[in-house]
């Protein structure tokens, strides 16, 4: 436990000190990437290469086109991936990685903008690049100061800082994010609309204001959604009756034969509209501690119902 806590402390300090590196050089990097007509190419060896791949994924998912270039492969043909309008970010703790040192003059020959993400401000890499993002750390979390730990964490956080700054500068919205994440629960939360999942037509449980208890129970039992809406003679929504309402009613009295729907319904129920996001319906249910929402049109007529179980089954509930 003590070792684990010490690792967390050391890496937390490394990330906290990284704030000093969010400076004019960082601003220059954001502007260069934002104004570029090409892509962001990230490269790095070993653990730095793995971090580069993660930054590529984050950039791509937030609206900035990016690719990973393996330094060794670049020296054997993959350098053709790089175009003159691209911006290259080179990640190296020491700034003296052999493969990167060989690749550097080739990149300069292409005339691309070069950003060094390094922990060594005096390295040749930093001297040869146009912009320097300082990711130096006091110590690795490894007790021998060998295994990249704090340094890779710092590089990852710097990549996140760049990605989010670019996201903000581009005005990248949740809708834009949804376009790039159509699959899985994330895409559904950001794009799926209520109209696409609601129960509609004859599947909607509905009774008139003067419906008796037998009709109410038959409707609720038949539709199996735990509730029914109550409408007037014009089909306008007036209230909602739930299973819970019926149970509470039976606790109060056994003389329910004379009661009508309008006598036991909850007036002014929570409703939603078909063009709202399904995630909004889920949020409303959680906020008001209810299990279903009726969907109404502009005339307040029920046109659908959304049940909590449907939303959960679709994977919309946040974990």
ChimeraX attribute file (.defattr): number of C-alpha atoms within 10 A of each C-alpha:
attribute: neighborCount
match mode: 1-to-1
recipient: residues
	/A:1	6
	/A:2	7
	/A:3	10
	/A:4	9
	/A:5	9
	/A:6	12
	/A:7	18
	/A:8	14
	/A:9	13
	/A:10	19
	/A:11	22
	/A:12	15
	/A:13	16
	/A:14	23
	/A:15	20
	/A:16	11
	/A:17	15
	/A:18	19
	/A:19	11
	/A:20	9
	/A:21	15
	/A:22	14
	/A:23	11
	/A:24	12
	/A:25	16
	/A:26	20
	/A:27	13
	/A:28	16
	/A:29	22
	/A:30	19
	/A:31	14
	/A:32	17
	/A:33	22
	/A:34	19
	/A:35	9
	/A:36	15
	/A:37	12
	/A:38	18
	/A:39	20
	/A:40	24
	/A:41	21
	/A:42	25
	/A:43	26
	/A:44	25
	/A:45	20
	/A:46	12
	/A:47	17
	/A:48	23
	/A:49	21
	/A:50	16
	/A:51	23
	/A:52	28
	/A:53	21
	/A:54	17
	/A:55	24
	/A:56	22
	/A:57	17
	/A:58	19
	/A:59	22
	/A:60	17
	/A:61	19
	/A:62	21
	/A:63	19
	/A:64	20
	/A:65	17
	/A:66	22
	/A:67	20
	/A:68	21
	/A:69	22
	/A:70	20
	/A:71	24
	/A:72	18
	/A:73	11
	/A:74	20
	/A:75	15
	/A:76	9
	/A:77	9
	/A:78	13
	/A:79	18
	/A:80	9
	/A:81	12
	/A:82	20
	/A:83	16
	/A:84	16
	/A:85	17
	/A:86	23
	/A:87	25
	/A:88	25
	/A:89	24
	/A:90	29
	/A:91	28
	/A:92	27
	/A:93	26
	/A:94	17
	/A:95	22
	/A:96	15
	/A:97	17
	/A:98	11
	/A:99	16
	/A:100	22
	/A:101	14
	/A:102	14
	/A:103	17
	/A:104	17
	/A:105	12
	/A:106	13
	/A:107	18
	/A:108	14
	/A:109	9
	/A:110	14
	/A:111	14
	/A:112	17
	/A:113	21
	/A:114	24
	/A:115	26
	/A:116	26
	/A:117	29
	/A:118	25
	/A:119	23
	/A:120	20
	/A:121	19
	/A:122	11
	/A:123	14
	/A:124	14
	/A:125	26
	/A:126	25
	/A:127	13
	/A:128	15
	/A:129	18
	/A:130	15
	/A:131	21
	/A:132	26
	/A:133	26
	/A:134	24
	/A:135	30
	/A:136	21
	/A:137	22
	/A:138	14
	/A:139	18
	/A:140	20
	/A:141	22
	/A:142	13
	/A:143	10
	/A:144	8
	/A:145	12
	/A:146	10
	/A:147	13
	/A:148	16
	/A:149	19
	/A:150	26
	/A:151	26
	/A:152	24
	/A:153	20
	/A:154	28
	/A:155	27
	/A:156	21
	/A:157	17
	/A:158	22
	/A:159	21
	/A:160	16
	/A:161	15
	/A:162	20
	/A:163	23
	/A:164	17
	/A:165	17
	/A:166	21
	/A:167	18
	/A:168	11
	/A:169	12
	/A:170	13
	/A:171	11
	/A:172	15
	/A:173	12
	/A:174	11
	/A:175	12
	/A:176	15
	/A:177	17
	/A:178	18
	/A:179	13
	/A:180	13
	/A:181	17
	/A:182	15
	/A:183	10
	/A:184	11
	/A:185	17
	/A:186	17
	/A:187	17
	/A:188	20
	/A:189	22
	/A:190	21
	/A:191	21
	/A:192	20
	/A:193	19
	/A:194	23
	/A:195	19
	/A:196	11
	/A:197	17
	/A:198	22
	/A:199	20
	/A:200	15
	/A:201	11
	/A:202	10
	/A:203	15
	/A:204	24
	/A:205	27
	/A:206	22
	/A:207	23
	/A:208	21
	/A:209	21
	/A:210	17
	/A:211	16
	/A:212	18
	/A:213	17
	/A:214	11
	/A:215	15
	/A:216	25
	/A:217	15
	/A:218	12
	/A:219	20
	/A:220	21
	/A:221	15
	/A:222	12
	/A:223	15
	/A:224	13
	/A:225	22
	/A:226	17
	/A:227	28
	/A:228	27
	/A:229	28
	/A:230	26
	/A:231	23
	/A:232	15
	/A:233	9
	/A:234	8
	/A:235	16
	/A:236	17
	/A:237	26
	/A:238	20
	/A:239	20
	/A:240	25
	/A:241	24
	/A:242	20
	/A:243	15
	/A:244	11
	/A:245	14
	/A:246	17
	/A:247	10
	/A:248	10
	/A:249	14
	/A:250	12
	/A:251	8
	/A:252	9
	/A:253	8
	/A:254	8
	/A:255	9
	/A:256	15
	/A:257	9
	/A:258	8
	/A:259	13
	/A:260	18
	/A:261	23
	/A:262	21
	/A:263	12
	/A:264	18
	/A:265	20
	/A:266	17
	/A:267	14
	/A:268	10
	/A:269	15
	/A:270	16
	/A:271	17
	/A:272	22
	/A:273	21
	/A:274	21
	/A:275	12
	/A:276	15
	/A:277	19
	/A:278	26
	/A:279	20
	/A:280	15
	/A:281	25
	/A:282	25
	/A:283	12
	/A:284	18
	/A:285	18
	/A:286	13
	/A:287	9
	/A:288	9
	/A:289	9
	/A:290	14
	/A:291	17
	/A:292	24
	/A:293	24
	/A:294	27
	/A:295	27
	/A:296	18
	/A:297	13
	/A:298	7
	/A:299	9
	/A:300	15
	/A:301	17
	/A:302	26
	/A:303	19
	/A:304	24
	/A:305	27
	/A:306	27
	/A:307	21
	/A:308	18
	/A:309	14
	/A:310	15
	/A:311	21
	/A:312	13
	/A:313	9
	/A:314	13
	/A:315	15
	/A:316	21
	/A:317	17
	/A:318	10
	/A:319	4
